[in-house]
Amino acid sequence: MKTIFYILLCVNLTVIAQTKYITKTGTLNFEASVPSFEEVAAKNNSVTAILNTDNGEFAALAFVKAFRFKNALMEEHFNENYAESDTFPKATFRGKIEGFDLQSDNTSYPISGELTFHGKTKTYQNLKLYITKKGEAIILKGNFKVLVSDFAIEIPKIVRNKLSEEVDVTFNFELLEK
Protein backbone atom coordinates (compact mmCIF):
# COMPACT_ATOMS: atom_id res chain seq x y z
CA MET A 1 0.00 0.00 0.00
CA LYS A 2 2.85 2.39 0.85
CA THR A 3 4.47 1.63 -2.50
CA ILE A 4 1.32 2.56 -4.44
CA PHE A 5 0.96 5.79 -2.45
CA TYR A 6 4.61 6.68 -3.11
CA ILE A 7 4.27 6.04 -6.87
CA LEU A 8 1.10 8.15 -7.08
CA LEU A 9 2.76 10.96 -5.13
CA CYS A 10 5.78 10.97 -7.47
CA VAL A 11 3.56 11.00 -10.57
CA ASN A 12 1.51 13.90 -9.18
CA LEU A 13 4.61 15.91 -8.30
CA THR A 14 6.01 15.35 -11.80
CA VAL A 15 2.80 16.60 -13.41
CA ILE A 16 2.56 19.59 -11.07
CA ALA A 17 6.21 20.56 -11.62
CA GLN A 18 5.80 20.97 -15.37
CA THR A 19 5.55 24.58 -16.51
CA LYS A 20 3.13 25.10 -19.36
CA TYR A 21 2.37 28.20 -21.37
CA ILE A 22 -0.85 28.45 -23.37
CA THR A 23 -2.85 30.66 -25.70
CA LYS A 24 -6.29 30.39 -27.27
CA THR A 25 -5.81 33.43 -29.50
CA GLY A 26 -2.84 32.44 -31.63
CA THR A 27 -2.80 33.36 -35.29
CA LEU A 28 -2.26 31.03 -38.20
CA ASN A 29 -2.17 32.34 -41.77
CA PHE A 30 -1.77 30.64 -45.10
CA GLU A 31 -1.35 31.85 -48.64
CA ALA A 32 -1.59 29.85 -51.84
CA SER A 33 -1.71 32.76 -54.29
CA VAL A 34 -0.39 32.76 -57.82
CA PRO A 35 0.79 36.02 -59.47
CA SER A 36 -1.80 37.77 -61.66
CA PHE A 37 -4.75 36.01 -60.02
CA GLU A 38 -6.97 36.74 -57.03
CA GLU A 39 -5.27 36.43 -53.64
CA VAL A 40 -5.84 33.06 -51.99
CA ALA A 41 -5.10 33.73 -48.34
CA ALA A 42 -6.77 33.12 -45.00
CA LYS A 43 -6.26 33.92 -41.33
CA ASN A 44 -7.32 32.10 -38.18
CA ASN A 45 -7.17 34.18 -34.95
CA SER A 46 -8.35 31.50 -32.53
CA VAL A 47 -5.63 28.88 -32.57
CA THR A 48 -4.93 27.10 -29.29
CA ALA A 49 -1.28 26.36 -28.56
CA ILE A 50 0.56 24.97 -25.55
CA LEU A 51 4.26 24.82 -24.73
CA ASN A 52 5.84 22.72 -22.00
CA THR A 53 8.93 24.76 -21.05
CA ASP A 54 10.46 21.85 -19.13
CA ASN A 55 10.95 19.64 -22.17
CA GLY A 56 10.19 21.79 -25.26
CA GLU A 57 7.08 19.85 -26.26
CA PHE A 58 4.66 21.98 -28.28
CA ALA A 59 1.17 21.43 -29.66
CA ALA A 60 -1.28 23.60 -31.60
CA LEU A 61 -4.90 23.09 -32.64
CA ALA A 62 -6.83 25.10 -35.23
CA PHE A 63 -10.46 24.67 -36.19
CA VAL A 64 -10.54 24.70 -39.98
CA LYS A 65 -13.83 26.62 -40.20
CA ALA A 66 -12.21 29.49 -38.27
CA PHE A 67 -10.06 30.47 -41.27
CA ARG A 68 -11.31 33.74 -42.73
CA PHE A 69 -10.85 34.83 -46.33
CA LYS A 70 -11.44 38.26 -47.90
CA ASN A 71 -13.92 36.61 -50.25
CA ALA A 72 -16.86 34.73 -48.65
CA LEU A 73 -17.30 32.49 -51.71
CA MET A 74 -13.63 31.49 -51.53
CA GLU A 75 -14.11 30.63 -47.84
CA GLU A 76 -17.12 28.48 -48.70
CA HIS A 77 -15.21 26.65 -51.45
CA PHE A 78 -12.25 26.10 -49.11
CA ASN A 79 -14.46 24.54 -46.42
CA GLU A 80 -16.65 22.45 -48.71
CA ASN A 81 -14.39 21.41 -51.60
CA TYR A 82 -10.79 21.50 -50.41
CA ALA A 83 -10.49 21.20 -46.61
CA GLU A 84 -13.80 19.32 -46.26
CA SER A 85 -14.05 20.88 -42.81
CA ASP A 86 -17.26 19.06 -41.84
CA THR A 87 -15.39 15.76 -42.20
CA PHE A 88 -11.99 17.05 -41.01
CA PRO A 89 -12.78 19.87 -38.56
CA LYS A 90 -9.33 20.28 -36.98
CA ALA A 91 -5.72 20.84 -37.98
CA THR A 92 -3.07 19.95 -35.41
CA PHE A 93 0.65 20.18 -34.94
CA ARG A 94 2.53 18.20 -32.29
CA GLY A 95 6.26 18.53 -31.95
CA LYS A 96 9.34 19.23 -29.92
CA ILE A 97 11.61 22.26 -29.88
CA GLU A 98 15.16 20.94 -30.03
CA GLY A 99 17.54 22.30 -27.39
CA PHE A 100 14.88 24.58 -25.93
CA ASP A 101 16.05 26.53 -22.87
CA LEU A 102 13.94 29.39 -21.56
CA GLN A 103 16.99 30.85 -19.80
CA SER A 104 19.08 30.95 -22.99
CA ASP A 105 19.67 34.04 -25.13
CA ASN A 106 18.86 32.00 -28.23
CA THR A 107 16.01 33.38 -30.30
CA SER A 108 15.95 30.70 -32.98
CA TYR A 109 15.37 26.99 -32.46
CA PRO A 110 14.59 24.04 -34.71
CA ILE A 111 11.25 22.34 -34.15
CA SER A 112 10.25 18.97 -35.55
CA GLY A 113 6.84 17.39 -35.43
CA GLU A 114 3.72 16.18 -37.18
CA LEU A 115 1.14 18.31 -38.93
CA THR A 116 -2.28 16.74 -39.40
CA PHE A 117 -4.72 18.32 -41.86
CA HIS A 118 -7.48 16.90 -44.03
CA GLY A 119 -7.07 13.51 -42.36
CA LYS A 120 -3.42 13.18 -43.43
CA THR A 121 -0.31 13.53 -41.27
CA LYS A 122 3.06 14.78 -42.51
CA THR A 123 6.28 14.89 -40.48
CA TYR A 124 8.39 18.04 -40.65
CA GLN A 125 12.00 18.23 -39.47
CA ASN A 126 14.00 21.25 -38.35
CA LEU A 127 11.50 24.00 -39.04
CA LYS A 128 12.83 27.35 -37.82
CA LEU A 129 11.03 28.77 -34.79
CA TYR A 130 11.67 32.23 -33.32
CA ILE A 131 11.16 32.65 -29.58
CA THR A 132 11.15 35.87 -27.57
CA LYS A 133 10.15 36.77 -24.03
CA LYS A 134 7.86 39.77 -23.61
CA GLY A 135 7.15 40.40 -19.95
CA GLU A 136 5.43 37.26 -18.68
CA ALA A 137 4.66 36.01 -22.21
CA ILE A 138 6.59 33.72 -24.52
CA ILE A 139 6.14 34.59 -28.19
CA LEU A 140 6.60 31.90 -30.83
CA LYS A 141 6.76 32.91 -34.50
CA GLY A 142 7.66 31.13 -37.67
CA ASN A 143 6.75 30.10 -41.16
CA PHE A 144 7.05 27.05 -43.35
CA LYS A 145 5.75 25.66 -46.63
CA VAL A 146 3.45 22.72 -47.21
CA LEU A 147 2.44 20.96 -50.40
CA VAL A 148 -1.28 20.59 -51.09
CA SER A 149 -0.63 17.10 -52.46
CA ASP A 150 0.83 15.98 -49.09
CA PHE A 151 -2.65 16.32 -47.61
CA ALA A 152 -4.61 14.65 -50.42
CA ILE A 153 -6.32 17.88 -51.49
CA GLU A 154 -7.57 17.75 -55.04
CA ILE A 155 -7.42 21.00 -57.02
CA PRO A 156 -9.90 20.93 -59.92
CA LYS A 157 -8.34 21.39 -63.36
CA ILE A 158 -10.39 24.53 -64.01
CA VAL A 159 -8.69 26.46 -61.15
CA ARG A 160 -5.34 24.64 -61.01
CA ASN A 161 -3.45 27.58 -62.54
CA LYS A 162 -5.00 30.00 -59.99
CA LEU A 163 -3.81 28.14 -56.86
CA SER A 164 -0.27 27.37 -55.83
CA GLU A 165 0.62 23.76 -55.06
CA GLU A 166 2.97 25.17 -52.40
CA VAL A 167 1.25 26.91 -49.48
CA ASP A 168 3.05 29.42 -47.24
CA VAL A 169 2.06 29.02 -43.59
CA THR A 170 2.91 31.60 -40.91
CA PHE A 171 2.11 31.52 -37.22
CA ASN A 172 2.32 33.76 -34.18
CA PHE A 173 1.53 32.61 -30.63
CA GLU A 174 1.73 34.74 -27.49
CA LEU A 175 1.64 32.22 -24.66
CA LEU A 176 1.11 32.90 -20.95
CA GLU A 177 1.89 30.61 -18.04
CA LYS A 178 -1.01 28.32 -17.23
N, C-alpha and C positions, 0 to 999 in steps of 0.2 A: 504494500500500500504506500509506503514511504517513497519507494522508487517511482511509482506512477505520479505521485504528487510532485516530486523533484523534476521529472521530465516535463510535466505540464507547466511548472513554474519557469523552467528554462525556455521553453517555447514561447510563453507569454512575454518574457523579458526580451527575447530576441525580436518579436513583432513590435513591441512597444518602443524599442531602441531605434528602430528604423526611422529616418527622417525623410518625409515625403513632401514634395511641393506639387501643387495642383492648380489647374485653371479650367474653367468651363467657358471661357470667352477667347480662346485662341483663334487665330486666323489661318486659314488655308486657302490659297489661291491656285488656280491653274489657268494656263493659256495654251490653246492649240490653234492659234491663228496662222494664216498663210498670207503673205503680202498680197495686196490688191483686192482682198476680199474682206467681208465683214469680220470684225473682231469676235473671236470665240474665246471668251474668258469668263470665269466665274469666281465668286468669293464666298467663303463660309466663315461667319464670325462667331460661331458657337461650337468650336471644337474643344473637346475635353482632352486634357493631357495631364500626365502624372510622371514625376521624376523621383526616383529613389536616390537620394544623394549619397547613401552609404555604399551602393554598389554600381551606380550608373545605369540602372535599368530604367527604361523609358517606354511609355505607351501613349498612344493617342487614338481617339475615336471621333469620327465625323459622321453625322447623319447626311446621307447623300442628298436628300430633298432640301437640305438647308443651304445648298449652293445657289447663289443668286447671280443671274445674268442680267445684262442691260436690256436684253430683248426677251419678253415673256414667252414668245413662241419658241425661241431657242432653248429656254429653260424647260419647257414642256417636252420638246423633242429629246433633250438630254435625259430627262427622267424616264420617259416612256420607251424610247428607242435604243438608247446607247447604254446608260447605266442600269436600266431596268430596276429603278429604285424601290418599286413595290416588292420585287423578288429579293433584291440585294440592298437592304436599307442602310447598311453601315459600311464604312471604310475604316480599316484599322492599321496601325503600325505598332509593332512591338520590337524593341531592340535594346541594345546596350551601347553606352558611350564608352569607348575604349580609353583607359587611363584617366577617367574622370576624377578630378580632385577639386572640390569646392574652394579649398584654401590656395590653390595654385593661381599664378598670374596668367596662365594659358587662357586664350580666348577662342581657340579653335581646337576642336576634337573630332576624331572620326567616330561615326556611329554606324553600326551594322544592325540589320534586322529584317523583318518580314512585313511587307505591305500587302494587305488583302483588300481587294476591290472587285466588284462584279463576280464574286464567288471564286476568284482565282488569287493565289498567293505567289508573290515573287520575292526572292531574297535579294537584298541590296547590301553591298559591302563598302565600307570606308566612305560613306557619304560625309561631306564636310558640314559640321555643326558649329555655329558661333554662340558662345555663352558669355553673358555679362551679368554682373550683379548691379542692381539698381535699388538701393535702400534694402528693404527686406525681400525684394523680388529677385528671382532668377529669370533672365530672359534668354530664350533659345530661338535662334533664327537660322534659316538655311534655305537651300533650294536644290532641286535635283530634277532629272528628266526621267520620264517613263514612256514606254512604248504602248500604244493602244493595243497592239496585237498581243502583248504579254498578258492582257486581261480579257482576252476573247471578246473584244468589242468589234462588232462588224460595222464598217462604214459603207453605206450604200454607194454604188458606183456614181450616182448622179451628183453627190456632194463630195466625193473623194478628193477632188482637187481644191476644195474650200477648207478642208480640215487637215491639220498636220498629224502625221503618224506619231510624231514625238511631242509629248506634252511637257511643258515647263511647270513644275510645282514649286511654290514657295510657301513658307510657313513662318509664323511668329507667335511664340507663346510667352506670356508673362505669368510665371508661376509663383504662388505664395505658399508658405509653409502650412501644411494641413494641421 
